Amino acid sequence: ATQKPSERWRKKLRPLLEELSAAGVRRALLRWFPLVGRKPRGLDVSTPARLELDPMCLGFSQRNEDVLRGMLWVSIDLADEVLSAVIADLANRCYQKVPDQGPRSPKLGNACIQALGQMQTVGAVGHLHRLRLKLEYQAAIKQIDKALQAAAEHFESTPQELEELAVPTYGLNAQGHLQQ
């Protein structure tokens, strides 16, 4: 029922991750997260009437949202560049607008933002900045700003300095040169 995992919940998780192999759990999350919210193959949603009949195209069930939120919380302890990118893409899908409904799943989108914010890696911060520019949903933007502020405190910098750190260098040095 909470927005983010409690410390008690995270302490219970750690032995489970060791038992299951953190690498195996990470691989499973990388397989599952991209499938969330995708339309099943062969499903025709070209007409508004079909869209209304298909729950996969609208939002997510309460039970699935809770399970996915737990999976996002698990991903906090498995943070890396690839996983944070997949979670950012999931957040983007969660905030997609459904006609006459609003965002598909703000609850799950907020969980994505919380997970990215708690990862406290430069890559996750970069994805938060990208989401902030991309999303139009004001409640999500406020969540992202809070997560960026917390990350700035963790890295002992300002949000503006952190934004510059999050921009990829593509191998260029400070003068903009690349030597191969």
C-alpha positions in Angstrom: 0.0 0.0 0.0 3.0 2.3 0.2 4.8 4.3 -2.6 8.2 2.8 -1.9 9.5 -0.3 -0.1 10.2 -0.2 3.6 13.6 -1.1 5.0 12.0 -4.2 6.6 10.7 -5.3 3.2 14.2 -4.8 1.6 15.9 -6.7 4.5 13.6 -9.7 3.8 14.4 -9.4 0.1 18.2 -9.7 0.3 18.3 -13.4 1.4 15.8 -14.3 -1.2 17.9 -12.7 -3.9 20.9 -14.6 -2.7 18.9 -17.9 -2.8 17.5 -17.3 -6.2 20.7 -15.8 -7.7 20.5 -12.0 -8.3 21.8 -12.5 -11.9 18.9 -14.9 -12.7 16.4 -12.5 -11.2 17.9 -9.6 -13.1 17.7 -11.6 -16.4 14.0 -12.4 -15.7 13.2 -8.8 -15.0 14.9 -7.7 -18.2 12.7 -10.3 -20.1 9.5 -9.4 -18.4 9.5 -5.6 -18.1 9.6 -4.9 -21.8 6.4 -7.1 -22.2 4.3 -5.1 -19.8 1.6 -3.1 -21.5 2.4 -4.4 -25.0 -0.5 -5.6 -27.1 -0.6 -9.3 -27.7 0.3 -10.5 -31.2 -2.6 -10.6 -33.5 -4.8 -8.2 -31.5 -6.6 -5.6 -33.6 -7.0 -2.4 -31.7 -7.4 -0.2 -34.7 -11.0 0.8 -33.9 -12.1 2.6 -30.7 -14.7 -0.1 -30.0 -12.0 -2.7 -30.0 -9.8 -0.6 -27.7 -12.7 -0.3 -25.2 -13.1 -4.1 -25.1 -9.5 -4.9 -24.6 -8.2 -4.4 -21.0 -4.6 -4.9 -22.1 -4.8 -1.7 -24.1 -6.2 0.4 -21.3 -4.7 -0.1 -17.9 -3.5 -2.9 -15.7 -5.4 -4.9 -13.1 -4.9 -4.0 -9.4 -3.2 -7.4 -8.8 -0.8 -7.0 -11.7 0.1 -3.5 -10.6 0.9 -4.8 -7.1 3.1 -7.6 -8.5 4.9 -5.4 -10.9 5.5 -2.8 -8.2 7.1 -5.5 -6.1 9.2 -6.5 -9.1 10.3 -2.8 -9.5 11.3 -2.7 -5.9 13.4 -5.8 -6.4 15.2 -4.1 -9.2 16.5 -1.4 -6.9 19.0 -3.8 -5.5 20.0 -5.0 -9.0 20.6 -1.6 -10.5 22.6 -1.2 -13.7 22.5 0.8 -16.9 20.4 -1.7 -18.9 17.8 -2.4 -16.1 17.4 1.4 -15.5 16.8 1.9 -19.2 14.1 -0.8 -19.3 12.4 0.6 -16.3 12.4 4.1 -17.8 10.7 2.7 -20.9 8.2 1.0 -18.7 7.4 4.3 -17.0 6.9 5.9 -20.3 4.4 3.2 -21.3 2.6 3.6 -18.0 2.1 7.3 -18.5 0.8 7.0 -22.1 -2.6 8.6 -22.4 -5.7 6.5 -23.1 -8.5 8.5 -24.8 -11.0 9.7 -22.2 -9.2 7.8 -19.4 -5.9 9.6 -18.7 -2.6 7.8 -18.1 -2.6 4.0 -18.4 -1.2 3.3 -14.9 0.0 6.2 -12.8 0.5 3.9 -9.8 2.9 1.7 -11.7 4.5 4.7 -13.4 5.2 6.3 -10.0 6.7 3.0 -8.8 9.1 3.1 -11.8 10.1 6.7 -10.9 10.6 5.6 -7.3 12.8 2.6 -8.4 14.9 4.8 -10.6 15.3 7.4 -7.9 16.4 4.8 -5.3 18.9 3.2 -7.7 21.1 6.2 -7.2 23.2 5.6 -10.3 24.2 8.2 -12.8 22.4 6.1 -15.5 19.2 6.1 -13.6 19.4 9.8 -13.0 19.9 10.3 -16.8 16.7 8.3 -17.4 14.8 10.4 -14.9 15.9 13.5 -16.8 14.8 12.0 -20.1 11.4 11.1 -18.6 11.0 14.6 -17.2 11.4 16.1 -20.7 9.1 13.5 -22.3 6.2 13.2 -19.9 3.3 15.7 -19.7 1.6 14.3 -16.6 2.2 16.9 -13.9 2.0 14.5 -11.0 4.8 12.4 -12.6 7.0 15.4 -13.2 6.7 16.3 -9.5 7.7 12.7 -8.5 10.7 13.0 -10.9 11.7 16.3 -9.3 11.6 14.7 -5.8 13.7 11.7 -7.0 16.2 14.0 -8.7 16.6 16.1 -5.6 17.1 12.9 -3.5 19.7 11.7 -6.0 21.5 15.1 -5.9 21.7 14.9 -2.1 23.1 11.3 -2.4 25.8 12.4 -4.9 26.4 15.6 -2.9 25.7 17.9 -5.8 23.0 20.1 -7.2 20.3 18.7 -9.5 21.8 20.9 -12.3 25.3 19.4 -11.8 23.8 15.9 -11.7 22.0 16.6 -15.0 25.3 17.4 -16.7 26.8 14.2 -15.3 24.0 12.1 -16.6 24.6 13.2 -20.2 26.5 10.5 -22.0 30.0 11.5 -23.2 30.2 8.9 -26.0 34.0 8.7 -25.3 34.6 12.4 -25.9 37.0 14.2 -23.5 36.3 17.6 -22.0 37.4 19.4 -25.1 35.1 17.2 -27.3 37.8 15.1 -28.8 37.8 11.3 -29.3 41.0 9.3 -29.9 40.8 5.7 -31.2 
